[in-house]
Amino acid sequence: MNFPLLVDTGRNLALLFGATNAPDGRIQRLAVIIDKTGKILEIDKEVNASTHGADLVGFFKTLETSD
């Protein structure tokens, strides 16, 4: 893949994007797609781990066709 992945080991982004309400609470799986300028394109709070790869490919394809 031609984009960086971000790991939130400090839970700061989980708190910022609403994946959890507490620093020591349980985290909900979600995906935040951010473009090169820092604009948030999508926040997916209903990530299905078994289809997420294909879901991302589909999302990026829609971006290619909308340019």
C-alpha positions in Angstrom: 0.0 0.0 0.0 1.2 3.4 -0.8 0.2 5.2 2.4 1.3 5.3 6.0 -0.5 3.5 8.8 -0.7 5.1 12.2 -0.5 3.2 15.5 -2.1 4.9 18.5 -0.1 3.4 21.4 -1.0 6.3 23.7 -4.7 6.2 23.0 -4.7 9.9 22.2 -6.3 9.5 18.8 -8.8 7.0 20.1 -10.0 9.7 22.5 -9.9 12.4 19.8 -12.0 10.4 17.3 -14.4 8.9 19.7 -13.2 5.3 19.8 -13.3 5.4 23.6 -14.5 7.8 26.3 -11.8 7.1 28.8 -8.0 6.7 28.6 -8.2 3.3 30.2 -11.5 2.2 28.7 -12.2 -0.3 26.0 -11.5 0.9 22.4 -13.9 0.5 19.5 -12.2 -0.4 16.2 -12.5 2.4 13.6 -10.8 3.7 10.6 -10.0 7.3 9.9 -8.9 8.2 6.4 -6.9 11.4 6.2 -5.6 12.8 2.9 -2.1 14.3 2.3 -3.2 17.8 3.3 -4.6 16.5 6.7 -8.2 16.7 5.7 -10.4 13.9 7.2 -12.1 12.1 4.3 -13.9 9.4 6.2 -14.4 8.1 9.7 -15.7 4.5 9.7 -17.0 3.5 13.1 -18.5 0.2 11.9 -15.3 -1.6 10.8 -15.8 -5.3 10.1 -12.4 -6.9 10.5 -13.2 -9.7 8.0 -14.1 -7.3 5.1 -12.1 -4.1 6.1 -9.4 -4.6 3.5 -11.9 -4.9 0.6 -14.0 -2.0 2.1 -10.9 0.2 2.0 -10.1 -0.8 -1.6 -13.7 0.1 -2.6 -13.5 3.4 -0.8 -10.2 4.4 -2.5 -11.6 3.4 -5.9 -14.5 5.8 -5.3 -11.9 8.6 -4.7 -10.1 7.7 -8.0 -13.3 8.0 -10.0 -14.4 11.2 -8.4 -11.2 13.1 -9.3 
